[in-house]
Amino acid sequence: MQTWFDNNLRDVERDLSDMGRRQMPFVISVALNDTATDIQKNETKRLSRKLDRPTPFTKRAWAVRRSSKRRLTARVYARPIQARYLSVLEDGGTRTPKRRALVTPANIRLNKYGNMARGGVKRAAAAKNTFSGTPNGHRGGPGIYKRTGRNKKLVKLVSFVKRARYRKRLGFETSAEQTAMRRFPHHFERALLKAWKTRRR
């Protein structure tokens, strides 16, 4: 999950002096890097709007590979670990387990980010009056259950599912492209003016 952007500015270069043409790679590189930073900041803010209480780790998802005068391309991308789970929210689709089943919360206590606490499933399975499996005559399906009260009523803490379906939610690529189209001309003009003012005469 990433966005690449560059620009073809040959028409502009033809209208510049020799000095301007020598400065052009630097100007473009600065504009690309400033635009990439804008995308990174904007997409970080959008995570809080698109996701329910994203963790600080998730909000550090976006990284930038900066442009240089020799490589006039900037890249904004999701870091590998975050990309594993954000990609399915970008593209939609079905998530399947690496092992026997996916573990999803039912009535287990969640942390302030709406996630199961680390080690929470193991603690639930080891707690008193809990068991793992599918109760006879119960429609809740496989999971971890707890017997509560005098009647030993079953409360499902977590579910074991074969797959989880996700709809497209992030819209990273579309949003990043819109930011690039909107911000690059501004950054290019600013970098060009700065290069002109600081030129060697």
C-alpha positions in Angstrom: 0.0 0.0 0.0 1.8 3.1 -1.2 1.7 6.0 -3.6 4.3 7.2 -6.0 4.4 10.5 -7.7 6.7 12.5 -9.9 6.3 15.3 -12.5 7.3 15.9 -16.1 8.4 19.6 -16.2 10.1 19.7 -19.5 7.9 22.5 -20.8 8.9 24.6 -17.8 12.6 23.8 -18.3 12.6 25.0 -21.9 11.6 28.5 -20.7 14.3 28.7 -18.1 17.9 30.0 -18.4 20.8 27.7 -18.1 21.0 28.5 -14.4 17.4 27.6 -14.0 17.8 24.3 -15.8 20.7 23.4 -13.5 18.6 24.2 -10.5 15.5 22.3 -11.7 16.4 18.9 -10.2 16.9 20.5 -6.8 13.6 22.4 -7.1 11.6 19.4 -8.1 13.2 17.2 -5.4 12.3 19.8 -2.7 8.8 20.1 -3.9 8.3 16.3 -4.0 9.6 15.9 -0.5 7.4 18.7 0.9 4.4 17.1 -0.8 5.2 13.7 0.5 5.4 15.1 4.0 2.0 16.7 3.5 0.6 13.4 2.4 2.1 11.6 5.5 0.6 14.1 7.9 -2.8 14.2 6.2 -3.1 10.4 6.0 -2.1 10.1 9.7 -5.0 12.4 10.6 -7.3 10.5 8.4 -6.6 7.2 10.2 -8.3 8.7 13.3 -11.4 9.5 11.2 -11.5 6.2 9.3 -10.7 3.8 12.1 -12.2 3.5 15.6 -9.6 4.6 18.1 -6.4 3.6 16.2 -3.5 2.8 18.4 -0.4 5.0 18.5 1.4 2.2 16.6 -1.2 2.2 13.8 -0.9 6.0 13.6 2.8 5.6 12.9 2.0 3.6 9.8 3.0 6.0 7.1 6.6 6.4 6.1 8.3 8.5 3.4 11.1 7.6 1.0 12.5 11.0 0.0 13.4 12.2 -3.4 16.9 13.2 -4.4 18.3 15.3 -7.3 19.3 12.0 -9.0 16.0 10.2 -8.2 13.1 12.5 -8.7 10.5 10.3 -7.2 9.0 10.4 -3.7 7.2 7.5 -2.0 4.7 7.4 0.8 4.0 3.9 2.1 2.8 1.9 5.1 5.5 0.3 7.2 5.5 -3.6 6.8 3.8 -4.6 10.1 1.0 -2.0 9.8 0.6 -2.8 6.1 -0.4 -6.4 7.0 -3.6 -5.3 8.5 -4.2 -1.9 6.8 -4.0 -3.3 3.3 -7.3 -5.3 3.8 -9.0 -2.1 4.9 -7.7 -0.3 1.8 -8.6 -2.9 -0.7 -11.4 -4.8 1.1 -11.6 -8.6 1.0 -11.4 -11.6 3.3 -8.9 -12.3 6.0 -8.2 -15.9 6.7 -6.3 -17.4 9.7 -2.7 -18.5 9.6 -3.6 -21.3 12.0 -7.0 -22.9 12.7 -9.1 -19.8 13.3 -9.3 -16.1 13.8 -10.0 -14.9 17.3 -12.5 -12.0 17.5 -14.0 -10.4 20.7 -17.5 -11.1 21.9 -17.9 -10.1 25.6 -14.3 -10.0 26.6 -13.0 -6.7 28.1 -11.3 -4.4 25.6 -8.7 -1.8 26.1 -9.2 1.9 25.4 -8.5 1.4 21.7 -11.2 -1.2 21.4 -8.8 -4.1 21.1 -8.3 -7.2 23.1 -5.5 -6.7 25.6 -2.2 -8.6 24.8 -2.5 -12.0 26.5 -6.2 -11.4 27.2 -7.3 -14.5 25.4 -4.9 -16.7 27.3 -6.0 -15.3 30.6 -9.6 -15.8 29.7 -9.0 -19.4 28.7 -7.2 -20.1 32.0 -9.7 -18.3 34.2 -12.0 -20.1 36.5 -15.4 -21.4 35.1 -14.3 -20.9 31.4 -13.8 -23.4 28.7 -12.9 -23.5 25.0 -15.1 -25.2 22.4 -18.7 -25.3 21.1 -21.3 -25.9 23.8 -23.8 -28.7 23.1 -27.1 -27.2 22.0 -25.7 -23.7 21.9 -25.9 -21.6 18.7 -23.0 -19.3 19.5 -20.4 -21.4 17.6 -16.9 -22.1 18.7 -15.1 -19.8 21.1 -14.2 -19.3 24.8 -17.2 -19.4 27.1 -17.6 -18.5 30.8 -20.2 -20.0 33.2 -21.8 -17.3 35.3 -24.3 -17.1 38.2 -26.1 -19.8 40.0 -27.6 -21.1 36.8 -24.2 -21.3 35.1 -25.4 -19.2 32.3 -22.9 -19.3 29.3 -21.4 -16.0 28.3 -19.2 -16.0 25.1 -16.0 -14.1 25.6 -14.3 -14.6 22.2 -15.3 -16.2 19.0 -13.3 -18.5 16.7 -14.1 -17.8 13.1 -12.8 -19.2 9.8 -12.7 -15.9 8.0 -13.4 -12.2 8.5 -14.7 -9.9 5.7 -13.7 -6.3 5.4 -15.1 -3.5 3.3 -12.9 -0.8 1.8 -12.5 1.9 4.4 -9.2 3.8 4.1 -9.2 5.3 0.6 -5.4 6.0 1.1 -4.4 5.9 -2.6 -7.2 8.3 -3.7 -6.7 10.7 -0.9 -2.9 10.7 -1.3 -3.2 11.4 -5.0 -5.6 14.3 -4.3 -3.2 15.8 -1.8 -0.3 15.5 -4.3 -2.2 17.2 -7.1 -3.3 20.0 -4.7 0.0 20.6 -2.9 2.8 20.0 -5.4 2.2 23.2 -7.5 2.4 25.3 -4.3 5.6 23.6 -3.1 7.2 23.7 -6.6 6.5 27.5 -6.9 8.0 28.1 -3.4 11.1 26.0 -4.1 11.6 27.7 -7.5 11.4 31.2 -5.9 13.8 30.2 -3.2 16.3 28.8 -5.7 16.1 31.9 -7.8 16.7 34.2 -4.8 19.7 32.2 -3.5 21.3 31.6 -6.9 24.9 32.3 -7.5 25.5 35.3 -9.8 
